[in-house]
Each structure stands twice: as structure tokens, then as C-alpha cells.
Amino acid sequence: MGELYPPIEPYDHGMLDAGDGNLVYWEVCGNPDGKPALVVHGGPGSGCSPGHRRYFDPDRYRVVLFDQRGCGRSTPHASDPATDMSLNTTEHLLADMEKLREHLGIDRWLLFGGSWGSTLILAYAERHPHRVSEIVIPSVTTSRQSEIDWLYRGVGRFFPEQWDRFRAGVPEPDGDLVAAYARLMEHPDPDVRAKAATDWVTWEDAVISMEPNGAPNAYSDRPPAGLLAFVRICSHYFAHGSWLDEGVLLREAGRLAGIPGILLHGRLDLGSPLGTAWEVARAWPDAQLIVVDDSGHTGSDAMRDEMRGALDRFAR
């Protein structure tokens, strides 16, 4: 179970000049004449990984991966305190995706990604529906304030000790925790930034700690620069409501009519409960929701089977 396609290497890669001094890393693998697909990674700020390539049949897909601004191999990197975060917003990422599509000469592409990636996918597809052939989303989010409040406050009822430590990591623990962490990640003292980043990912790891088949310590298990960039970008986005009008992705889901979609969500996902996936499926007429009973936010063999199966179904 959970068998993916064998590892492959990109046949092309580069740095897209996205403007504002930002260079966005991209790569393409699989079949140059295959069905175009774009991997939209989560986080925000996680970066893409070689494992993402393995969900696609390399004979039938032309798979594009990219590192969103400020993370992975894109520059300038958010781990550098001199990097201007005002140039890293949802609007910037949507424009980068369109610029990349045009750069690679792609007319329409399948979109694949989960967690924060699903928010970005829905925002892109609602803006450019004629550029999207199909969508596959494992772990559905829309980054509404209610979802952010749940992840960084509400779910603490299941982990009161860990949440109390997370809360104690900021100077004003009764205020907006996410905004407080975003301010700490801009602090001039590198030790303050490092402690805030560690406190943040320790909390994220606690939220997924009960998943029976997932990856433990999935958030903290990254190199120091990657960890700093991840937390700085995450807190920056969520402190600003991801620059999306509250509930807009659900309200405008009718724009996705005619785009086939498969939504996959773990019933045991405490950080992003199933209700959001249910709402998206009801608002998007051409989406099928598949609930994976043994999966949380970080997946399971059954979830990986469903992800690969969905992409096989949409392959030419």
C-alpha cells in the first residue's frame, strides 16, 4: 500500500524572474509531451520536495514544481531578516504562477496540492478557470479566519499543555498569537527569531501528534534556514488573513463549474477538520469528496493510494 512511482529527476529547471528582485525556482520532470500538471506546495513556506514528483505517472505527465517566494531554492530567502516580506503575499504568488505558466508555454494545467497549497489552488482556479484542466487536493483548506483561529487556538483544547507553552512564547499571550509570532519573526535578535520559530513548529507538531499513520515531527524536521523561512512566511500570511476576503473562496466556488476536482481529506485531521472539505465539495459542483478514514493532516498509505489514483484517473 502507498506505492508511488519511482523517483525521477527533472529534465529542465531554472529561476523565474518574478520581479521585485524575486527569483522563483522551478523544475519540470516526466514526459515533455505529457499532460501539464503543477504541484502547489503547502506551508505557506514549505517548498516543494522530490517526493511530490512520485505521485505522477512520468510517462503521461509533464510535472511542474516550484518553490513559492522566499522558501526552498527561491531567492531572496525568508530566513534572511533583510528579505522584504511585503513582497510576499497571495497576490504575488498568484501572479508568479501565471508568469510561470506563460514562461513554460502551457495553455492549461492540472493543479495538485494540499493544505495551504489548496487555498492557493482554489484562489488561482477561481481567478483563471480557463487555465485549469482538473484539480486534485489532499487536505482541503480555504484559510478563513475561523480555520486559522482553530489551528492556533481552538484545537488547543485537545493539547492544553502544549498550547499553553505555545501561548507563553509571546509577550502578550492573550492577544492575537499569530500576529505576535509574526512580529517575533521580524525581531532584530537572531536568538529571538530562532526561539519563536522553534516554539511555532513545536506547536504544529503537537497538533499532528495523534495521527496514527502520519509523519511525526513533520514541521520541525527541516534544516534551520528552512524552518525559519517556514515560520516567518506562515505567520506573515496568517496574520494578514492570507490577503483573502473572509470566505471568498467558498462564495466564489461557482467559478470552478466545469473543472473536475477530487478532494481528499483525512477524517482524523485535527488541524484542518473535515468540515471545510465538506463545504468546498458542496459549493463546487464538479468536485468529488473522498474521506480517508485512517488519515490525518500528514497522510497515510490509504491517502497516498487515493492521491496517486486520482492523478492516474486524470492522466491522458
Rosetta blueprint (number, residue, H / E / L):
1 M L
2 G L
3 E L
4 L L
5 Y L
6 P L
7 P L
8 I L
9 E L
10 P L
11 Y L
12 D E
13 H E
14 G E
15 M E
16 L E
17 D E
18 A E
19 G E
20 D L
21 G L
22 N E
23 L E
24 V E
25 Y E
26 W E
27 E E
28 V E
29 C E
30 G E
31 N L
32 P L
33 D L
34 G L
35 K E
36 P E
37 A E
38 L E
39 V E
40 V L
41 H L
42 G L
43 G L
44 P L
45 G L
46 S L
47 G L
48 C L
49 S L
50 P H
51 G H
52 H H
53 R H
54 R L
55 Y L
56 F L
57 D L
58 P L
59 D L
60 R L
61 Y E
62 R E
63 V E
64 V E
65 L E
66 F E
67 D L
68 Q L
69 R L
70 G L
71 C L
72 G L
73 R L
74 S L
75 T E
76 P L
77 H L
78 A L
79 S L
80 D L
81 P L
82 A L
83 T L
84 D L
85 M H
86 S H
87 L H
88 N L
89 T L
90 T H
91 E H
92 H H
93 L H
94 L H
95 A H
96 D H
97 M H
98 E H
99 K H
100 L H
101 R H
102 E H
103 H H
104 L L
105 G L
106 I L
107 D L
108 R L
109 W E
110 L E
111 L E
112 F E
113 G L
114 G L
115 S L
116 W H
117 G H
118 S H
119 T H
120 L H
121 I H
122 L H
123 A H
124 Y H
125 A H
126 E H
127 R H
128 H L
129 P H
130 H H
131 R H
132 V E
133 S E
134 E E
135 I E
136 V E
137 I E
138 P E
139 S L
140 V L
141 T L
142 T L
143 S L
144 R L
145 Q H
146 S H
147 E H
148 I H
149 D H
150 W H
151 L H
152 Y H
153 R L
154 G H
155 V H
156 G H
157 R H
158 F L
159 F L
160 P H
161 E H
162 Q H
163 W H
164 D H
165 R H
166 F H
167 R H
168 A H
169 G L
170 V L
171 P L
172 E L
173 P L
174 D L
175 G L
176 D L
177 L H
178 V H
179 A H
180 A H
181 Y H
182 A H
183 R H
184 L H
185 M L
186 E L
187 H L
188 P L
189 D L
190 P H
191 D H
192 V H
193 R H
194 A H
195 K H
196 A H
197 A H
198 T H
199 D H
200 W H
201 V H
202 T H
203 W H
204 E H
205 D H
206 A H
207 V H
208 I L
209 S L
210 M L
211 E L
212 P L
213 N L
214 G L
215 A L
216 P L
217 N L
218 A L
219 Y L
220 S L
221 D L
222 R L
223 P L
224 P H
225 A H
226 G H
227 L H
228 L H
229 A H
230 F H
231 V H
232 R H
233 I H
234 C H
235 S H
236 H H
237 Y H
238 F H
239 A H
240 H L
241 G H
242 S H
243 W H
244 L L
245 D L
246 E L
247 G L
248 V H
249 L H
250 L H
251 R H
252 E L
253 A H
254 G H
255 R H
256 L H
257 A L
258 G L
259 I L
260 P L
261 G E
262 I E
263 L E
264 L E
265 H E
266 G E
267 R L
268 L L
269 D L
270 L L
271 G L
272 S L
273 P L
274 L L
275 G H
276 T H
277 A H
278 W H
279 E H
280 V H
281 A H
282 R H
283 A H
284 W L
285 P L
286 D L
287 A E
288 Q E
289 L E
290 I E
291 V E
292 V E
293 D L
294 D L
295 S L
296 G E
297 H L
298 T L
299 G E
300 S L
301 D H
302 A H
303 M H
304 R H
305 D H
306 E H
307 M H
308 R H
309 G H
310 A H
311 L H
312 D H
313 R H
314 F H
315 A L
316 R L
